[in-house]
Amino acid sequence: MAAPRPRRPVSVRDPSDGCERLDGTGSWDALEWTKIEPVTRTVSHANLEFLLEAERVVGEGHGVVLVNTDEAGTLFVTNFRLLFLSEGTRNIVPLGTIPLATIEKFNKMVVKIQSAPRQTDKSSSRRLLQIIGKDMRVIVFGFRPRTKQRRIIFDALSRCTKPASIWDLYAFTCGPSRFSNPNPMVRLLNEYFRLLGKGFHRASMDMIEDGSFTLSNDLWRISDINTNYTMCQSYPFALIVPKNISDEEVIQASTFRGRGRIPVVSWCHPGTGAVLARSSQPLVGLMMNMRSNADEKLVAALCTQLTDGKGSKRKLYIADARPRKNALANGAMGGGSESSSNYFQSEIVFFGIDNIHAMRESFARLRDYLDTHGAASSDGMSSFLRHGGWTWGGGNLSSMSASVSTLGDSGWLIHVQSVLAGSAWIAARIALESASVLVHCSDGWDRTSQLVSLANLMLDPYYRTFTGFQALVEKDWLAFGHPFSDRVGMPSISGTSFELSRQSSVGSFSSSPIRQSSGSFTPQPSNSSHGQNNYSPIFLQWVDCVSQLLRMYPFAFEFSSSFLVDFLDCVLSCRFGNFLCNSEKERKKCGVYEACGCLWAYLADLRSSQGSSHAHYNLFYDPLKHNGPLFPPAAALAPTLWPQFHLRWACPSESQASNLEAECRNMATKFSELQKAKDAAEKKVKEYSIAMEALNAELRNEKQVSSSAMNLANRASKECAAIKRAIQSLGCRVNFAGSGDCTVDVESNLTETQQNLMHSSRTSSRRDSDSMMGRDEKSDLSVSITVVADDVVSSSPFGRVCENLCPLRTRDGGCRWPDAGCAQLGSQFVGLKANFDAFDRLSIYDGYFQSE
């Protein structure tokens, strides 16, 4: 029996001393580098059918191995994405293909594996490239040693992931194509009109240019005070404010709010008049003693009168999304929070949601934890699930939320729960108490956008449709200035961009505490700039909260979880221009609406390809079941991992294991196919029935024709018998041939009376008779009889018989037979054709009875 193969220790070089020894677990033995043949030929970039419009290849590497799945292939860097093709099938490998804008950071590493434990001088290095994505993906590529392919890929990534300006992004290079982007400012006005009960009005660019969009109802009005973005650069051009507050007072109040973000209306309750408003923090200062009469008047105007008939004012809740200590700390920089004593009939509530930096670190810990335990882990074959050791949460995905420690102390689910709970509280105050709520955090564009938009989703069923979801995102995220360029890590209009974290020196994997404790890898200090940049998955966290509501209320949403995944992928890829820049002002200045494609048009085009059977549609959607607000109970606010997004790369099989929607969709597809087969069969049965009816009608017609023919034949038979008797009375013999021809023979042995009558005739026409008898030794007359219908035109051969061939007609066309008894019998006539010319001069009166 062969001895077991010894495990090879792994060493990773350290910049400090040149080489650091590290005993490995042997997981890298799965990479059979010697079996990968070097590829010398260059793939023609023009023939790459998988390239998108205006996509071009910047660099490529051959014989590259995707460590996560031990799959060899070719790696391309384009101006839009990192593209990995399988070596065998030449198909795109989804795990190894990632848009450049979705890459958070990438690192170069060299792993040395010794050939034998006692031969430390003989070692082969494995050059690796680690890619960490913003979509929970951690992938590692391995390159052949003694080649420059990794350097080519790394340099191409360094250039393409850090564009010098926003106009270098693929969204501008590609252009709008067929996914044109109508101006979202028009859609924002249409949403304002709907909220004010003026939905019968339709906005247009002409309305925006001439300023005629300032409509109002009894309580609220649309103000154009920020048309030129002079009051607040991060607010939209149009704002909903109380009707009794003038524009001058609005401008005064803007000086008391951070970045000029005054309290404005985001949603109005159509029945009670309660509103959901948003703003930034007040500038109360360190001593919390600064006040503004204009701001207090504006906030008090949100407390309109109740419709209870008593004329009492409704209550106002001021929801501060920050922890109380953070709000107090902001006072040192001039910010802070309101005092309930300064604002009429108000109550201050703190939600305790952490800032963007805490969310970023929590997301990174969650991603590392999933990569450590995933089936397609970036460290090759070392994951637990790859060996089938255990499944997520003991086989139950929901049990993962029982303890934060089961997710590597990431705290991500705790943050999601805080946002869900705060939004549910806001929705309950507005719907159940008819109170108005003002929400803010520090700047009013991160946690405020999360809470306000999620509360809107719970309050208004319209926002739970495709059209409403688009209006919600464009209103509370895009129009109200969530800084997408900063949070996603893309360049803004100023030309600055998020510095991607790169390790050009030799490094190792960034690891979680669990991976550190295993002893397989030792992480190096990362030169990540997260502490100095503003990247944070705020919008991703909000979409995660929407997926939690969709899980709790599967009948309330028109869209499915697959739609949310594709929507989030489009946002992170920056393929379209909708989510570029930090504000509406910047997007307008860059000409994004005209120069880039539209994400919403792209998703709508995907849905139109398959109709209601597309994966973006929720099969369980029932608009009548939840046609009002949603109030999640406290017990239902315990979130779980979002399998379709969090687990799709680390553990693809688990991401679909409990997807009831996918199973129902498969059943619906089969039912649709059976229904189509049934319809086709019913269509064929109908066609056969129509054909049978046509055949029956044709058969009936044939029977009628046959009956008519039989009647005609019987009539012709009777007439033929009458003609035969008439001819025989002349002393002729009638012979009928089998072909239907009739021959009349005039015999020479006539009766005695006939001979006496014809004697004088023969004497006067003896010469003609002798001549005729010379032609026929038998002296017989051969006459053919043809029966012709009387409706046949005279131009036919049968019609000319009576005129030209009848021996009983005169030369002027008259008939020589008395009473026309020779030929016309009813509707028929008979023509006689003689075989000699003398027969034409026969006449009963002139020939037979003429004296000699």
Secondary structure, DSSP 8 states (H G I E B T S, - for coil): ---------EEE--TTTS-EEE---SGGGG--GGGS----S---GGG-TT--TT--EEEEEEEEEETTTTEEEEEEEESSEEEEEETTT--B-STT-EEGGGEEEEEEEEEEEEEETTEEEEEEEEEEEEEEETTS-EEEEEE-TT-SHHHHHHHHHHHHSS-SSGGGSHHHHH-STTS----HHHHHHHHHHHHTT-TT----HHHHHHTTT--B-SSEEEE-TTTTS-S-TTS-S-EEEETTS-HHHHHHHHTTBGGG---EEEEE-TTT--EEEE---B--TTTT----HHHHHHHHTTS-B-SSSS--B--EEEEE-S-HHHHHHHGGGT-----TTTSTTEEEEE-----HHHHHHHHHHHHHHHHHHSTT-TTSS--TGGGT---GGGG-GGGGGG-GGGGTT--HHHHHHHHHHHHHHHHHHHHHH--EEEEE-SSSSSHHHHHHHHHHHHH-GGGGSHHHHHHHHIIIIIITT--HHHHHT---TTS-----EEEEEEE-----HHHHHHTS---------TTTS----HHHHHHHHHHHHHHH-TTS-SB-HHHHHHHHHHHHHT-SSTT-SSSHHHHHHHTHHHHS--HHHHHHHHHHHHGGGSTTB-TT--TTTT-S-----GGGG-----HHHHSTTT-HHHHTTT-HHHHHHHHHHHHHHHHHHHHHHHHHHHHHHHHHHHHHHHHHHHHHHHHHHHHHHHHHHHHHHHHHHHHHTTTEEEEE-TTS-EEEEE-S---HHHHHHHHHHHHHTHHHHHHHHHH-TT--EEEEE-EEETTS-TTSTTTTIIIII-TTB-TTS-B-SGGGTTT-BTTEEE----SSGGGGG--IIIIIS---
